[in-house]
Amino acid sequence: MELRFPNARLLVYDRILSGSASCASALIQAAYDTGVLEQGSIDDWLEGAGGGAYVCSAKMAARKILEETLRKSGLEGAALEAQLEKTFSTLEEELADYLAGRSSLNKCGPEESDAQNKEICIDYAPLILDLLLQQHMKQ
């Protein structure tokens, strides 16, 4: 498994490290900036998402980005849901493959402190964006 979008990953790193964005927000803003999503198209979801206590917010955002791009491509109903599940499963498998053997990146979810959450976010969100862009290119 190869990462192909270093500039997009740097964009997410920059947003997270500057403290101006959560994982989900950094990922969505990068999706806007890279043209995957139309500017502002899922801002309402982001404002209402709240981060999810037991789910990685970058994964939640990636799923929402995929859903929106599939909807914009004309899919709806059962076809949209089926393609979303297939594509998101592929993204999760690729992420798991990439992270296999990297012990510092083996978890995405609630941690004991904000510092640990940020460290995990810094590791996950850029990888998820790279894999998301690869899936987008296949569509």
matplotlib code that plots the C-alpha trace (Angstrom):
import matplotlib.pyplot as plt

x = [0.0, 1.5, 0.6, 0.3, -0.7, 2.0, 0.8, -2.7, -1.3, 0.8, -2.3, -4.0, -0.9, -0.7, -4.3, -4.1, -0.8, -1.8, -4.6, -7.2, -9.0, -10.2, -9.4, -12.8, -12.6, -9.0, -10.0, -13.1, -11.3, -8.6, -11.3, -12.7, -9.2, -8.3, -11.6, -13.1, -16.0, -17.7, -16.8, -19.2, -21.2, -21.0, -20.4, -23.8, -22.9, -19.5, -21.1, -23.6, -21.2, -19.6, -16.7, -18.3, -16.9, -16.0, -15.5, -12.5, -13.7, -11.4, -13.1, -16.5, -15.6, -14.1, -17.4, -19.4, -17.1, -17.5, -21.3, -21.4, -19.2, -21.2, -24.5, -23.0, -22.1, -25.8, -26.2, -29.1, -31.0, -29.8, -27.2, -25.6, -25.6, -24.1, -21.3, -20.6, -20.2, -18.0, -15.7, -15.5, -14.7, -11.9, -10.6, -10.7, -8.9, -6.2, -5.8, -5.4, -2.9, -0.8, -0.9, -0.1, 3.1, 3.1, 2.4, 2.0, -0.9, -2.9, -5.9, -8.3, -10.8, -11.0, -7.7, -6.8, -5.8, -6.1, -2.4, -2.8, -5.9, -4.0, -1.1, -3.5, -5.3, -2.0, -1.2, -4.7, -6.2, -3.5, -3.4, -7.2, -7.2, -4.5, -6.5, -9.7, -8.2, -7.1, -10.6, -11.9, -9.6, -11.0, -14.6]
y = [0.0, 3.3, 6.8, 9.1, 12.6, 14.1, 17.7, 16.8, 15.1, 18.2, 20.3, 18.2, 18.1, 21.9, 22.4, 20.0, 21.2, 24.9, 24.0, 25.5, 22.3, 19.0, 15.8, 15.9, 19.6, 19.4, 16.5, 18.2, 21.5, 19.6, 17.8, 21.3, 22.5, 19.5, 19.7, 16.5, 18.4, 21.6, 24.3, 24.3, 21.3, 19.4, 22.3, 21.6, 18.0, 19.1, 21.6, 18.9, 16.0, 16.7, 14.4, 11.2, 9.9, 6.4, 6.8, 8.4, 11.7, 11.5, 8.2, 9.7, 12.7, 10.4, 8.5, 11.7, 13.0, 9.7, 9.8, 13.4, 12.7, 9.6, 11.6, 14.3, 11.6, 10.7, 7.7, 7.6, 5.2, 1.6, 2.0, 4.9, 2.9, -0.2, 1.8, 3.8, 0.6, -1.0, 2.1, 2.8, -0.8, -0.7, 2.5, 0.9, -2.2, -0.1, 1.9, -1.3, -2.7, 0.5, 0.7, -3.0, -3.1, 0.5, 0.2, 3.9, 4.1, 1.0, 2.8, 5.6, 6.7, 8.2, 8.5, 9.6, 13.1, 15.7, 15.4, 11.7, 12.4, 15.0, 12.6, 10.0, 12.6, 13.8, 10.2, 9.2, 12.2, 12.7, 9.0, 8.9, 11.8, 10.2, 7.0, 8.9, 10.8, 7.4, 6.1, 9.3, 8.9, 5.3, 6.6]
z = [0.0, -1.1, -0.1, -3.1, -2.0, 0.2, -0.2, 0.9, 3.9, 4.7, 4.5, 7.1, 9.3, 9.2, 10.2, 13.1, 14.4, 14.2, 16.7, 14.4, 13.4, 14.8, 12.8, 11.1, 10.4, 9.0, 6.8, 5.5, 4.8, 2.9, 0.9, 0.0, -0.9, -3.0, -5.0, -3.7, -2.2, -3.1, -0.7, 2.3, 1.1, 4.5, 6.9, 8.5, 9.2, 10.6, 13.0, 14.3, 14.3, 17.7, 17.2, 18.5, 21.8, 20.7, 16.9, 15.2, 13.9, 10.9, 9.9, 10.5, 8.3, 5.6, 5.5, 5.1, 2.4, 0.5, 0.9, -0.4, -3.4, -4.3, -4.0, -6.3, -8.8, -9.1, -6.8, -4.4, -2.2, -2.0, -4.8, -2.9, 0.4, -1.3, -3.0, 0.2, 2.2, -0.4, -0.8, 2.9, 3.7, 1.1, 2.7, 6.2, 4.9, 3.2, 6.4, 8.5, 6.0, 6.1, 9.9, 10.5, 12.3, 13.3, 17.0, 17.7, 15.3, 16.3, 17.8, 16.9, 19.5, 23.0, 24.9, 28.4, 27.4, 24.8, 24.0, 23.2, 21.1, 19.1, 18.6, 17.2, 15.1, 13.6, 12.6, 11.3, 9.6, 6.9, 6.1, 5.8, 3.4, 1.2, 1.1, 0.5, -2.4, -3.9, -3.6, -5.1, -8.1, -8.7, -8.8]

ax = plt.figure().add_subplot(projection="3d")
ax.plot(x, y, z, "-o")
ax.set_aspect("equal")
plt.show()
